[in-house]
Amino acid sequence: MRYHLAVAQSRSGDKSGARMNLQMALKSSQNFPERAAADKLYHELGN
């Protein structure tokens, strides 16, 4: 769910919010189908 929220935030211009949600999703031990896409978007948004 955090991944989808992050995608929406990224598209709306909230890059810091998107990075925060992606970071939380990637840190979780839960595996999800979009993990590779989440990692890619996280790195595309930069530091």
mmCIF file of the N, C-alpha and C atoms, coordinates in Angstrom:
data_MODEL
# 
_entry.id   MODEL 
# 
loop_
_atom_site.group_PDB 
_atom_site.id 
_atom_site.type_symbol 
_atom_site.label_atom_id 
_atom_site.label_alt_id 
_atom_site.label_comp_id 
_atom_site.label_asym_id 
_atom_site.label_entity_id 
_atom_site.label_seq_id 
_atom_site.pdbx_PDB_ins_code 
_atom_site.Cartn_x 
_atom_site.Cartn_y 
_atom_site.Cartn_z 
_atom_site.occupancy 
_atom_site.B_iso_or_equiv 
_atom_site.pdbx_formal_charge 
_atom_site.auth_seq_id 
_atom_site.auth_comp_id 
_atom_site.auth_asym_id 
_atom_site.auth_atom_id 
_atom_site.pdbx_PDB_model_num 
ATOM 1   N N  . MET A 1 1  ? 0.818  -1.183 0.000  1.00 0.00 ? 1  MET A N  1 
ATOM 2   C CA . MET A 1 1  ? 0.000  0.000  0.000  1.00 0.00 ? 1  MET A CA 1 
ATOM 3   C C  . MET A 1 1  ? 0.869  1.257  0.000  1.00 0.00 ? 1  MET A C  1 
ATOM 4   N N  . ARG A 1 2  ? 1.966  1.229  0.752  1.00 0.00 ? 2  ARG A N  1 
ATOM 5   C CA . ARG A 1 2  ? 2.854  2.398  0.788  1.00 0.00 ? 2  ARG A CA 1 
ATOM 6   C C  . ARG A 1 2  ? 3.456  2.678  -0.581 1.00 0.00 ? 2  ARG A C  1 
ATOM 7   N N  . TYR A 1 3  ? 3.722  1.622  -1.344 1.00 0.00 ? 3  TYR A N  1 
ATOM 8   C CA . TYR A 1 3  ? 4.286  1.809  -2.673 1.00 0.00 ? 3  TYR A CA 1 
ATOM 9   C C  . TYR A 1 3  ? 3.309  2.601  -3.544 1.00 0.00 ? 3  TYR A C  1 
ATOM 10  N N  . HIS A 1 4  ? 2.064  2.216  -3.529 1.00 0.00 ? 4  HIS A N  1 
ATOM 11  C CA . HIS A 1 4  ? 1.062  2.891  -4.363 1.00 0.00 ? 4  HIS A CA 1 
ATOM 12  C C  . HIS A 1 4  ? 0.869  4.341  -3.919 1.00 0.00 ? 4  HIS A C  1 
ATOM 13  N N  . LEU A 1 5  ? 0.896  4.576  -2.627 1.00 0.00 ? 5  LEU A N  1 
ATOM 14  C CA . LEU A 1 5  ? 0.817  5.943  -2.118 1.00 0.00 ? 5  LEU A CA 1 
ATOM 15  C C  . LEU A 1 5  ? 2.022  6.741  -2.599 1.00 0.00 ? 5  LEU A C  1 
ATOM 16  N N  . ALA A 1 6  ? 3.194  6.143  -2.542 1.00 0.00 ? 6  ALA A N  1 
ATOM 17  C CA . ALA A 1 6  ? 4.416  6.825  -2.978 1.00 0.00 ? 6  ALA A CA 1 
ATOM 18  C C  . ALA A 1 6  ? 4.373  7.170  -4.460 1.00 0.00 ? 6  ALA A C  1 
ATOM 19  N N  . VAL A 1 7  ? 3.843  6.277  -5.272 1.00 0.00 ? 7  VAL A N  1 
ATOM 20  C CA . VAL A 1 7  ? 3.715  6.549  -6.708 1.00 0.00 ? 7  VAL A CA 1 
ATOM 21  C C  . VAL A 1 7  ? 2.799  7.753  -6.916 1.00 0.00 ? 7  VAL A C  1 
ATOM 22  N N  . ALA A 1 8  ? 1.676  7.771  -6.211 1.00 0.00 ? 8  ALA A N  1 
ATOM 23  C CA . ALA A 1 8  ? 0.744  8.892  -6.332 1.00 0.00 ? 8  ALA A CA 1 
ATOM 24  C C  . ALA A 1 8  ? 1.398  10.195 -5.867 1.00 0.00 ? 8  ALA A C  1 
ATOM 25  N N  . GLN A 1 9  ? 2.132  10.138 -4.774 1.00 0.00 ? 9  GLN A N  1 
ATOM 26  C CA . GLN A 1 9  ? 2.818  11.330 -4.275 1.00 0.00 ? 9  GLN A CA 1 
ATOM 27  C C  . GLN A 1 9  ? 3.853  11.809 -5.277 1.00 0.00 ? 9  GLN A C  1 
ATOM 28  N N  . SER A 1 10 ? 4.589  10.896 -5.847 1.00 0.00 ? 10 SER A N  1 
ATOM 29  C CA . SER A 1 10 ? 5.610  11.257 -6.826 1.00 0.00 ? 10 SER A CA 1 
ATOM 30  C C  . SER A 1 10 ? 4.986  11.945 -8.029 1.00 0.00 ? 10 SER A C  1 
ATOM 31  N N  . ARG A 1 11 ? 3.893  11.400 -8.503 1.00 0.00 ? 11 ARG A N  1 
ATOM 32  C CA . ARG A 1 11 ? 3.215  11.972 -9.671 1.00 0.00 ? 11 ARG A CA 1 
ATOM 33  C C  . ARG A 1 11 ? 2.626  13.345 -9.374 1.00 0.00 ? 11 ARG A C  1 
ATOM 34  N N  . SER A 1 12 ? 2.245  13.569 -8.114 1.00 0.00 ? 12 SER A N  1 
ATOM 35  C CA . SER A 1 12 ? 1.644  14.857 -7.761 1.00 0.00 ? 12 SER A CA 1 
ATOM 36  C C  . SER A 1 12 ? 2.694  15.895 -7.362 1.00 0.00 ? 12 SER A C  1 
ATOM 37  N N  . GLY A 1 13 ? 3.973  15.484 -7.334 1.00 0.00 ? 13 GLY A N  1 
ATOM 38  C CA . GLY A 1 13 ? 5.046  16.426 -7.029 1.00 0.00 ? 13 GLY A CA 1 
ATOM 39  C C  . GLY A 1 13 ? 5.563  16.361 -5.604 1.00 0.00 ? 13 GLY A C  1 
ATOM 40  N N  . ASP A 1 14 ? 4.999  15.501 -4.770 1.00 0.00 ? 14 ASP A N  1 
ATOM 41  C CA . ASP A 1 14 ? 5.446  15.378 -3.378 1.00 0.00 ? 14 ASP A CA 1 
ATOM 42  C C  . ASP A 1 14 ? 6.573  14.354 -3.298 1.00 0.00 ? 14 ASP A C  1 
ATOM 43  N N  . LYS A 1 15 ? 7.744  14.759 -3.758 1.00 0.00 ? 15 LYS A N  1 
ATOM 44  C CA . LYS A 1 15 ? 8.870  13.818 -3.824 1.00 0.00 ? 15 LYS A CA 1 
ATOM 45  C C  . LYS A 1 15 ? 9.367  13.401 -2.447 1.00 0.00 ? 15 LYS A C  1 
ATOM 46  N N  . SER A 1 16 ? 9.360  14.306 -1.488 1.00 0.00 ? 16 SER A N  1 
ATOM 47  C CA . SER A 1 16 ? 9.838  13.943 -0.149 1.00 0.00 ? 16 SER A CA 1 
ATOM 48  C C  . SER A 1 16 ? 8.886  12.942 0.499  1.00 0.00 ? 16 SER A C  1 
ATOM 49  N N  . GLY A 1 17 ? 7.590  13.141 0.335  1.00 0.00 ? 17 GLY A N  1 
ATOM 50  C CA . GLY A 1 17 ? 6.619  12.187 0.863  1.00 0.00 ? 17 GLY A CA 1 
ATOM 51  C C  . GLY A 1 17 ? 6.742  10.838 0.186  1.00 0.00 ? 17 GLY A C  1 
ATOM 52  N N  . ALA A 1 18 ? 6.958  10.861 -1.111 1.00 0.00 ? 18 ALA A N  1 
ATOM 53  C CA . ALA A 1 18 ? 7.125  9.623  -1.862 1.00 0.00 ? 18 ALA A CA 1 
ATOM 54  C C  . ALA A 1 18 ? 8.360  8.872  -1.382 1.00 0.00 ? 18 ALA A C  1 
ATOM 55  N N  . ARG A 1 19 ? 9.461  9.581  -1.209 1.00 0.00 ? 19 ARG A N  1 
ATOM 56  C CA . ARG A 1 19 ? 10.692 8.928  -0.741 1.00 0.00 ? 19 ARG A CA 1 
ATOM 57  C C  . ARG A 1 19 ? 10.495 8.331  0.650  1.00 0.00 ? 19 ARG A C  1 
ATOM 58  N N  . MET A 1 20 ? 9.803  9.049  1.526  1.00 0.00 ? 20 MET A N  1 
ATOM 59  C CA . MET A 1 20 ? 9.582  8.549  2.879  1.00 0.00 ? 20 MET A CA 1 
ATOM 60  C C  . MET A 1 20 ? 8.778  7.244  2.837  1.00 0.00 ? 20 MET A C  1 
ATOM 61  N N  . ASN A 1 21 ? 7.705  7.220  2.047  1.00 0.00 ? 21 ASN A N  1 
ATOM 62  C CA . ASN A 1 21 ? 6.883  6.015  1.976  1.00 0.00 ? 21 ASN A CA 1 
ATOM 63  C C  . ASN A 1 21 ? 7.611  4.864  1.288  1.00 0.00 ? 21 ASN A C  1 
ATOM 64  N N  . LEU A 1 22 ? 8.399  5.171  0.278  1.00 0.00 ? 22 LEU A N  1 
ATOM 65  C CA . LEU A 1 22 ? 9.182  4.122  -0.376 1.00 0.00 ? 22 LEU A CA 1 
ATOM 66  C C  . LEU A 1 22 ? 10.214 3.553  0.587  1.00 0.00 ? 22 LEU A C  1 
ATOM 67  N N  . GLN A 1 23 ? 10.862 4.430  1.331  1.00 0.00 ? 23 GLN A N  1 
ATOM 68  C CA . GLN A 1 23 ? 11.869 3.983  2.293  1.00 0.00 ? 23 GLN A CA 1 
ATOM 69  C C  . GLN A 1 23 ? 11.234 3.054  3.331  1.00 0.00 ? 23 GLN A C  1 
ATOM 70  N N  . MET A 1 24 ? 10.070 3.423  3.826  1.00 0.00 ? 24 MET A N  1 
ATOM 71  C CA . MET A 1 24 ? 9.388  2.586  4.818  1.00 0.00 ? 24 MET A CA 1 
ATOM 72  C C  . MET A 1 24 ? 8.977  1.244  4.211  1.00 0.00 ? 24 MET A C  1 
ATOM 73  N N  . ALA A 1 25 ? 8.496  1.269  2.973  1.00 0.00 ? 25 ALA A N  1 
ATOM 74  C CA . ALA A 1 25 ? 8.096  0.026  2.309  1.00 0.00 ? 25 ALA A CA 1 
ATOM 75  C C  . ALA A 1 25 ? 9.298  -0.884 2.096  1.00 0.00 ? 25 ALA A C  1 
ATOM 76  N N  . LEU A 1 26 ? 10.409 -0.299 1.675  1.00 0.00 ? 26 LEU A N  1 
ATOM 77  C CA . LEU A 1 26 ? 11.599 -1.104 1.388  1.00 0.00 ? 26 LEU A CA 1 
ATOM 78  C C  . LEU A 1 26 ? 12.258 -1.620 2.658  1.00 0.00 ? 26 LEU A C  1 
ATOM 79  N N  . LYS A 1 27 ? 12.124 -0.899 3.764  1.00 0.00 ? 27 LYS A N  1 
ATOM 80  C CA . LYS A 1 27 ? 12.717 -1.346 5.032  1.00 0.00 ? 27 LYS A CA 1 
ATOM 81  C C  . LYS A 1 27 ? 11.914 -2.462 5.678  1.00 0.00 ? 27 LYS A C  1 
ATOM 82  N N  . SER A 1 28 ? 10.640 -2.564 5.322  1.00 0.00 ? 28 SER A N  1 
ATOM 83  C CA . SER A 1 28 ? 9.804  -3.595 5.937  1.00 0.00 ? 28 SER A CA 1 
ATOM 84  C C  . SER A 1 28 ? 10.273 -4.973 5.475  1.00 0.00 ? 28 SER A C  1 
ATOM 85  N N  . SER A 1 29 ? 10.046 -5.938 6.307  1.00 0.00 ? 29 SER A N  1 
ATOM 86  C CA . SER A 1 29 ? 10.443 -7.301 5.948  1.00 0.00 ? 29 SER A CA 1 
ATOM 87  C C  . SER A 1 29 ? 9.417  -7.949 5.035  1.00 0.00 ? 29 SER A C  1 
ATOM 88  N N  . GLN A 1 30 ? 8.305  -7.260 4.821  1.00 0.00 ? 30 GLN A N  1 
ATOM 89  C CA . GLN A 1 30 ? 7.258  -7.789 3.950  1.00 0.00 ? 30 GLN A CA 1 
ATOM 90  C C  . GLN A 1 30 ? 7.703  -7.756 2.498  1.00 0.00 ? 30 GLN A C  1 
ATOM 91  N N  . ASN A 1 31 ? 7.487  -8.853 1.812  1.00 0.00 ? 31 ASN A N  1 
ATOM 92  C CA . ASN A 1 31 ? 7.791  -8.902 0.388  1.00 0.00 ? 31 ASN A CA 1 
ATOM 93  C C  . ASN A 1 31 ? 6.535  -8.505 -0.377 1.00 0.00 ? 31 ASN A C  1 
ATOM 94  N N  . PHE A 1 32 ? 6.695  -7.732 -1.432 1.00 0.00 ? 32 PHE A N  1 
ATOM 95  C CA . PHE A 1 32 ? 5.548  -7.330 -2.236 1.00 0.00 ? 32 PHE A CA 1 
ATOM 96  C C  . PHE A 1 32 ? 5.965  -7.328 -3.700 1.00 0.00 ? 32 PHE A C  1 
ATOM 97  N N  . PRO A 1 33 ? 5.013  -7.547 -4.598 1.00 0.00 ? 33 PRO A N  1 
ATOM 98  C CA . PRO A 1 33 ? 5.345  -7.716 -6.022 1.00 0.00 ? 33 PRO A CA 1 
ATOM 99  C C  . PRO A 1 33 ? 6.060  -6.521 -6.649 1.00 0.00 ? 33 PRO A C  1 
ATOM 100 N N  . GLU A 1 34 ? 5.810  -5.336 -6.147 1.00 0.00 ? 34 GLU A N  1 
ATOM 101 C CA . GLU A 1 34 ? 6.383  -4.130 -6.749 1.00 0.00 ? 34 GLU A CA 1 
ATOM 102 C C  . GLU A 1 34 ? 7.706  -3.705 -6.104 1.00 0.00 ? 34 GLU A C  1 
ATOM 103 N N  . ARG A 1 35 ? 8.333  -4.581 -5.350 1.00 0.00 ? 35 ARG A N  1 
ATOM 104 C CA . ARG A 1 35 ? 9.554  -4.213 -4.607 1.00 0.00 ? 35 ARG A CA 1 
ATOM 105 C C  . ARG A 1 35 ? 10.646 -3.672 -5.540 1.00 0.00 ? 35 ARG A C  1 
ATOM 106 N N  . ALA A 1 36 ? 10.856 -4.307 -6.669 1.00 0.00 ? 36 ALA A N  1 
ATOM 107 C CA . ALA A 1 36 ? 11.892 -3.840 -7.609 1.00 0.00 ? 36 ALA A CA 1 
ATOM 108 C C  . ALA A 1 36 ? 11.530 -2.464 -8.158 1.00 0.00 ? 36 ALA A C  1 
ATOM 109 N N  . ALA A 1 37 ? 10.262 -2.256 -8.477 1.00 0.00 ? 37 ALA A N  1 
ATOM 110 C CA . ALA A 1 37 ? 9.827  -0.952 -8.981 1.00 0.00 ? 37 ALA A CA 1 
ATOM 111 C C  . ALA A 1 37 ? 9.950  0.102  -7.895 1.00 0.00 ? 37 ALA A C  1 
ATOM 112 N N  . ALA A 1 38 ? 9.665  -0.266 -6.653 1.00 0.00 ? 38 ALA A N  1 
ATOM 113 C CA . ALA A 1 38 ? 9.787  0.670  -5.530 1.00 0.00 ? 38 ALA A CA 1 
ATOM 114 C C  . ALA A 1 38 ? 11.242 1.088  -5.347 1.00 0.00 ? 38 ALA A C  1 
ATOM 115 N N  . ASP A 1 39 ? 12.145 0.129  -5.429 1.00 0.00 ? 39 ASP A N  1 
ATOM 116 C CA . ASP A 1 39 ? 13.568 0.428  -5.295 1.00 0.00 ? 39 ASP A CA 1 
ATOM 117 C C  . ASP A 1 39 ? 14.034 1.345  -6.417 1.00 0.00 ? 39 ASP A C  1 
ATOM 118 N N  . LYS A 1 40 ? 13.581 1.079  -7.616 1.00 0.00 ? 40 LYS A N  1 
ATOM 119 C CA . LYS A 1 40 ? 13.959 1.908  -8.760 1.00 0.00 ? 40 LYS A CA 1 
ATOM 120 C C  . LYS A 1 40 ? 13.453 3.342  -8.594 1.00 0.00 ? 40 LYS A C  1 
ATOM 121 N N  . LEU A 1 41 ? 12.192 3.491  -8.213 1.00 0.00 ? 41 LEU A N  1 
ATOM 122 C CA . LEU A 1 41 ? 11.621 4.824  -8.028 1.00 0.00 ? 41 LEU A CA 1 
ATOM 123 C C  . LEU A 1 41 ? 12.328 5.557  -6.894 1.00 0.00 ? 41 LEU A C  1 
ATOM 124 N N  . TYR A 1 42 ? 12.648 4.853  -5.829 1.00 0.00 ? 42 TYR A N  1 
ATOM 125 C CA . TYR A 1 42 ? 13.355 5.445  -4.684 1.00 0.00 ? 42 TYR A CA 1 
ATOM 126 C C  . TYR A 1 42 ? 14.676 6.060  -5.159 1.00 0.00 ? 42 TYR A C  1 
ATOM 127 N N  . HIS A 1 43 ? 15.404 5.338  -5.972 1.00 0.00 ? 43 HIS A N  1 
ATOM 128 C CA . HIS A 1 43 ? 16.687 5.847  -6.463 1.00 0.00 ? 43 HIS A CA 1 
ATOM 129 C C  . HIS A 1 43 ? 16.510 6.943  -7.503 1.00 0.00 ? 43 HIS A C  1 
ATOM 130 N N  . GLU A 1 44 ? 15.454 6.871  -8.293 1.00 0.00 ? 44 GLU A N  1 
ATOM 131 C CA . GLU A 1 44 ? 15.186 7.930  -9.275 1.00 0.00 ? 44 GLU A CA 1 
ATOM 132 C C  . GLU A 1 44 ? 14.860 9.254  -8.607 1.00 0.00 ? 44 GLU A C  1 
ATOM 133 N N  . LEU A 1 45 ? 14.223 9.194  -7.441 1.00 0.00 ? 45 LEU A N  1 
ATOM 134 C CA . LEU A 1 45 ? 13.843 10.428 -6.737 1.00 0.00 ? 45 LEU A CA 1 
ATOM 135 C C  . LEU A 1 45 ? 15.040 11.085 -6.059 1.00 0.00 ? 45 LEU A C  1 
ATOM 136 N N  . GLY A 1 46 ? 16.151 10.384 -5.974 1.00 0.00 ? 46 GLY A N  1 
ATOM 137 C CA . GLY A 1 46 ? 17.373 10.969 -5.423 1.00 0.00 ? 46 GLY A CA 1 
ATOM 138 C C  . GLY A 1 46 ? 17.334 11.118 -3.926 1.00 0.00 ? 46 GLY A C  1 
ATOM 139 N N  . ASN A 1 47 ? 18.381 11.723 -3.392 1.00 0.00 ? 47 ASN A N  1 
ATOM 140 C CA . ASN A 1 47 ? 18.483 11.874 -1.931 1.00 0.00 ? 47 ASN A CA 1 
ATOM 141 C C  . ASN A 1 47 ? 17.729 13.027 -1.451 1.00 0.00 ? 47 ASN A C  1 
# 
